[in-house]
Amino acid sequence: MKKNIVFGASGLVGLTFHKILKKNKNFIFYSKTNKKFKILDLNSDLKKFPYKNIDKCFFFSSPRILKKNFTNNSFKSEFEWIKKIILNIK
């Protein structure tokens, strides 16, 4: 059975999503820091990511929307995260 993956489960949107779907066993929730979920740093190498056969991927990981994040290109890292995910979980 194909799984659904949620990245950024410890953020506001991710926590709400988890609250609604926590009884659904087809969803796997990932966070960078919250040990309540599976831990995964999106800056790391995803070639050894255990789930390759994914039905849906929800991406709630994002740098905070602050003025300083726009000036130092923090959103470029978000683009790189999404690109890594797409290339490694086809």
Secondary structure, DSSP 8 states (H G I E B T S, - for coil): --EEEEE-TTSHHHHHHHHHHTT-TTEEEEESS-TTSEE--TTS--TT-S---EEEEEE-------HHHHHTTHHHHHHHHHHHHHHH--
